[in-house]
């Protein structure tokens, strides 16, 4: 099997000042105009600010670039076996090699053993997710929900060629495909490091950061790929510290989304979202964007099992900027935090345009953490609420 090693560099200068916010595992928030890190010189310290102040890497949880630009997400979502996700404008597959084009990272060539699945965005629906799990053959899901099992042979921008267990060799047009999942290879999921980097097109890579300068971030992904990327295109990077968990990375033990109760209104679709607003847009409160968090509508209750293992719950709460213009003056929501059915926190009424409120709640003896968002004075109008950067710490 051939091994590929690529370094992709985007030469875009970053001249903005005061763009970084650093969140530590103990809830401290730091701001900096400059970051510096060199794994080859010192694996333990991140330097920040013009004074090059020191911060232990073990204390870093999340770094947000407040001036990152927005990039198109592309037609394909390509998932790798280590959990990385690339949003791509093109996808080509030939036995042994996968070639994708990402708006930020450019053209990337990978071993096919690193490929987990490909989703064609415009054709994919959430109900197809269950069909992608626990398969012992490659599968193709068509846009109408039909599934073919077998082995994927090749794919280009127009069609895929598939050896179906029941139909033999078949050709499908990309325009009629919703997703392709590969399991017929020796999977390589040798992940390097504990960092997750989120890009401005919502792609994410998992790996080991080897260097940060005033313009670029260099990351090693799995064992065959090294990328050097302009910081202008990096929304955030986080260290997966065992003493710190984002709730959007945990499945709730229960999610209760109550239907509306206003007579005569059509039924509204009320789903909570992870790392997006309930309208599936980037989390944003009063112009401040967040890469992590929970987007809900009022009368949504989310319950998480903490098992009395954490000390504090943190979040920035408020109404998301996705509210329609006509509804903004009516939009209001109240936030509640419960621990084992006991109220621990109750916010004032949050209105559209209010700055996000940073909250910190003691959950040291809590087994089940419960987050509730409810109506303010006006029900059902503009009630798009965010638990931004919702997290628990030990």
C-alpha positions in Angstrom: 0.0 0.0 0.0 1.4 3.4 -0.9 1.7 6.1 1.8 1.2 9.7 1.0 2.6 12.7 2.8 1.5 16.2 1.8 2.1 19.7 3.2 -0.4 22.3 1.9 0.2 26.0 2.7 -2.2 28.8 2.2 -0.3 32.1 2.0 -2.9 34.5 3.3 -1.7 37.2 5.8 -3.6 37.8 9.1 -3.3 41.4 10.1 -6.3 41.7 12.5 -5.6 42.5 16.1 -7.2 41.2 19.2 -8.8 38.2 17.5 -8.2 35.2 19.8 -10.1 34.2 22.9 -8.6 31.4 25.0 -10.8 29.3 27.3 -9.0 27.4 30.0 -10.2 24.2 31.7 -10.9 26.1 34.9 -13.2 28.6 33.2 -10.7 31.5 32.7 -11.1 33.5 29.5 -8.0 35.2 28.0 -7.7 37.4 25.0 -4.7 37.8 22.8 -3.5 39.4 19.6 -0.9 36.8 18.9 -0.3 33.1 19.5 2.9 31.0 19.3 3.6 27.3 19.8 6.5 25.1 18.6 6.2 21.5 19.5 9.8 20.8 18.6 11.0 23.4 21.1 8.5 23.1 24.0 5.6 20.7 24.0 4.2 22.1 27.3 3.7 25.9 26.6 1.5 28.0 24.5 2.7 31.7 24.2 0.0 34.3 23.8 -0.2 38.1 23.5 2.5 40.6 22.4 4.3 40.0 25.7 4.5 36.2 24.9 2.8 35.2 28.2 3.0 31.5 29.0 0.1 29.1 29.4 0.5 25.4 29.9 -1.1 23.3 27.1 -2.7 21.1 29.7 -4.7 24.1 30.8 -6.0 25.0 27.4 -9.3 23.8 26.3 -10.6 26.0 23.6 -9.2 28.7 21.4 -11.5 30.8 19.3 -10.5 33.1 16.4 -13.0 35.9 16.5 -12.0 37.3 13.1 -12.0 34.1 11.0 -13.6 34.4 7.6 -16.5 32.3 6.3 -15.9 29.9 3.5 -18.3 27.9 1.3 -18.9 24.4 2.7 -19.0 22.5 -0.7 -21.3 19.8 -2.1 -19.7 16.8 -0.4 -19.1 15.9 3.3 -16.2 13.5 3.5 -15.7 11.7 6.8 -12.4 10.0 7.8 -11.9 7.0 10.1 -10.4 9.1 12.9 -13.5 11.4 13.1 -12.2 14.2 10.9 -14.7 15.8 8.5 -13.9 17.6 5.3 -16.5 19.7 3.4 -15.4 19.4 -0.3 -16.3 20.8 -3.7 -15.2 17.6 -5.4 -14.6 13.9 -4.6 -12.7 11.3 -6.7 -12.2 7.7 -5.6 -10.1 4.9 -7.2 -9.2 1.8 -5.4 -6.3 2.7 -3.1 -6.6 6.5 -3.4 -9.1 9.3 -2.5 -8.7 12.8 -3.8 -10.8 15.7 -2.5 -10.8 19.4 -3.0 -11.5 21.6 0.0 -12.0 25.4 -0.3 -9.5 26.1 2.4 -7.0 23.2 2.3 -6.9 22.7 -1.5 -6.5 19.3 -3.1 -5.8 16.5 -0.7 -4.9 12.9 -1.6 -5.5 10.1 1.0 -5.3 6.4 1.3 -8.7 4.8 0.9 -8.3 3.0 4.2 -8.8 6.5 5.8 -12.2 7.0 4.2 -15.3 6.3 6.2 -18.2 7.8 4.2 -19.2 10.5 1.8 -22.4 12.5 2.0 -23.9 14.3 -1.0 -25.4 17.3 0.9 -28.3 18.2 -1.3 -29.6 14.7 -1.4 -29.0 13.6 2.2 -31.6 13.5 4.9 -31.2 12.9 8.6 -33.2 9.7 8.6 -30.5 8.1 6.5 -28.0 8.2 9.4 -29.3 5.0 10.9 -28.6 3.2 7.6 -25.0 4.2 7.7 -24.3 2.3 11.0 -23.3 -1.3 11.7 -22.7 -2.4 8.1 -20.4 -5.2 7.0 -20.4 -4.2 3.3 -19.9 -0.9 1.5 -23.3 0.7 0.9 -24.8 3.3 -1.4 -27.9 5.2 -0.3 -29.9 6.8 -3.1 -31.7 10.0 -2.7 -35.0 8.1 -2.5 -33.7 6.0 0.4 -33.0 2.8 -1.5 -29.9 1.0 -0.3 -27.4 -1.1 -2.3 -24.8 -3.3 -0.5 -21.5 -4.5 -2.0 -18.1 -2.9 -2.9 -17.4 0.6 -4.2 -15.0 0.4 -7.2 -14.5 4.0 -8.2 -16.1 7.5 -8.3 -15.7 10.8 -10.1 -17.6 14.0 -10.4 -20.4 12.5 -12.5 -20.9 8.9 -11.3 -19.9 6.0 -9.1 -19.2 2.4 -10.1 -20.4 -0.1 -7.6 -20.4 -3.9 -7.4 -23.7 -4.7 -5.8 -24.3 -8.0 -3.9 -27.6 -8.4 -5.7 -27.3 -6.5 -9.0 -23.7 -7.0 -10.0 -21.7 -4.1 -11.5 -23.9 -1.0 -11.6 -23.3 2.7 -12.3 -25.1 5.4 -10.3 -25.1 9.1 -11.2 -23.8 11.4 -8.4 -27.0 13.4 -8.8 -29.1 10.4 -7.5 -26.8 9.5 -4.6 -27.3 10.6 -1.0 -24.4 8.8 0.7 -21.7 6.2 0.3 -20.2 4.3 3.2 -17.0 2.2 3.0 -16.2 -0.7 5.3 -14.5 -3.2 2.9 -11.0 -2.1 3.7 -8.5 -2.5 6.5 -9.3 0.6 8.4 -6.6 3.0 9.5 -7.8 5.1 12.4 -4.4 5.9 14.0 -5.2 9.3 15.3 -2.4 11.6 16.3 -2.9 13.8 19.3 -5.9 15.3 21.0 -6.6 18.5 19.1 -9.7 19.3 17.1 -9.4 22.1 14.5 -12.5 23.7 13.1 -12.3 25.7 9.9 -14.4 28.5 8.5 -16.3 26.1 6.2 -17.2 23.9 9.2 -14.7 21.2 8.2 -12.8 19.7 11.2 -9.6 17.8 11.5 -8.3 15.8 14.5 -4.7 15.5 15.1 -1.6 17.0 16.7 -0.7 20.7 16.4 3.0 21.0 15.8 3.4 24.8 15.4 1.5 28.1 15.6 2.9 31.3 14.2 1.3 34.7 13.8 0.0 33.6 10.4 -0.3 29.9 10.3 -1.2 26.7 12.2 0.5 23.4 11.3 -1.2 20.1 12.2 -0.3 16.5 11.6 -3.4 14.4 10.8 -3.4 10.6 11.2 0.1 9.6 10.1 0.3 10.5 6.5 -0.9 14.0 6.3 0.6 17.3 7.5 -1.1 20.6 6.8 -0.1 24.2 7.3 -3.1 26.5 7.2 -3.6 30.3 7.4 -5.1 31.2 10.8 -7.5 33.4 9.0 -9.4 30.3 8.0 -9.3 28.6 11.5 -12.4 29.3 13.5 -11.2 27.4 16.6 -9.0 24.6 18.0 -9.6 22.7 21.1 -7.7 20.3 23.3 -9.7 17.2 24.4 -8.8 17.4 28.0 -10.4 14.6 30.1 -11.3 17.2 32.8 -13.5 19.1 30.4 -16.4 18.1 28.2 -18.6 20.1 25.8 -22.2 19.0 26.1 -22.5 19.0 22.3 -20.0 16.1 22.3 -22.2 14.1 24.7 -25.5 12.4 23.9 -28.3 13.5 26.2 -30.0 10.8 28.2 -33.3 12.5 27.3 -34.3 15.3 24.9 -37.8 16.7 25.4 -39.0 19.1 22.7 -42.5 20.2 23.6 -44.9 21.0 20.7 -46.3 24.6 20.7 -49.7 25.2 22.3 -51.1 28.1 20.3 -54.4 27.1 18.7 -54.6 27.5 14.9 -50.8 27.6 14.3 -49.4 24.8 12.1 -47.1 22.3 13.9 -43.6 23.6 14.1 -40.5 21.4 13.7 -38.6 21.7 16.9 -35.2 20.0 16.9 -32.2 20.9 19.0 -28.8 21.1 17.2 -25.3 20.4 18.2 -22.7 23.2 17.4 -25.4 25.0 15.3 -28.4 27.1 16.0 -31.8 25.4 15.9 -32.1 26.8 12.4 -28.8 25.0 11.5 -26.8 28.2 11.1 -23.6 29.1 12.9 -24.2 29.8 16.6 -24.2 33.6 17.0 -25.5 35.9 19.8 -25.5 39.7 19.3 -22.9 39.3 16.6 -20.6 37.0 18.6 -20.0 33.6 17.0 -19.5 30.3 18.8 -18.1 27.1 17.3 -19.5 24.9 20.1 -22.8 24.8 21.9 -26.5 23.8 21.7 -29.1 25.5 19.6 -32.7 25.0 20.8 -36.2 26.5 20.6 -38.1 27.5 23.7 -39.7 24.6 25.6 -36.7 22.3 24.9 -35.4 20.2 27.8 -32.0 18.5 27.5 -30.8 16.1 30.2 -27.2 14.9 30.6 -25.8 12.3 33.0 -22.8 13.8 34.8 -22.5 11.0 37.5 -21.3 13.6 40.1 -18.0 13.7 38.2 -17.9 17.4 37.4 -17.8 20.6 39.4 -19.0 23.4 37.2 -21.3 24.0 34.2 -20.4 26.9 32.0 -22.3 28.5 29.1 -22.9 31.7 27.2 -26.7 32.1 26.9 -28.9 34.3 24.7 -31.1 34.5 21.6 -29.5 33.5 18.3 -29.1 36.0 15.5 -31.0 33.8 13.2 -34.3 35.3 14.3 -36.4 36.7 11.4 -36.4 40.5 11.1 -40.1 40.7 11.7 -39.9 38.7 14.9 -36.9 40.4 16.6 -38.8 42.8 18.7 -40.9 40.0 20.2 -38.1 37.4 20.7 -37.5 36.6 24.3 -36.4 33.5 26.2 -35.6 32.5 29.8 -33.0 29.9 30.6 -33.0 27.4 33.5 -30.4 24.9 34.9 -31.6 22.0 37.1 -29.6 19.4 38.9 -31.4 16.2 39.9 -34.8 18.1 39.6 -33.6 21.0 41.7 -33.4 24.5 40.2 -29.7 25.7 40.3 -30.0 28.7 38.0 -32.7 30.9 36.5 -31.9 33.7 34.0 -33.7 37.0 33.4 -35.6 37.3 30.2 -33.2 37.4 27.3 -34.2 39.5 24.3 -32.9 39.6 20.7 -29.7 41.7 20.5 -28.8 41.2 24.2 -25.1 40.3 24.6 -24.5 36.7 25.6 -24.4 36.2 29.4 -21.6 34.0 30.7 -22.9 31.7 33.4 -21.1 29.4 35.8 -23.2 26.9 37.9 -22.0 24.6 40.6 -22.9 21.0 39.7 -20.4 19.2 42.0 -23.1 16.8 43.5 -25.3 16.5 40.3 -26.0 13.2 38.7 -28.5 14.4 36.0 -28.0 17.9 34.6 -31.0 19.5 33.0 -31.0 22.5 30.7 -34.4 24.2 30.0 -35.2 27.0 27.7 -38.7 28.5 28.0 -40.8 31.4 26.7 -40.3 34.9 28.0 -43.3 37.3 27.8 -44.2 36.5 24.2 -44.6 32.8 23.3 -43.7 31.1 20.0 -42.2 34.2 18.4 -38.4 34.3 17.6 -37.6 31.8 20.4 -34.3 30.6 18.9 -32.1 30.1 22.0 -28.5 29.2 22.3 -26.5 27.4 25.1 -23.3 28.6 23.5 -20.0 26.9 24.6 -22.0 24.7 27.0 -19.5 22.7 28.9 -18.7 21.0 32.2 -15.4 20.9 34.1 -13.9 18.8 36.8 
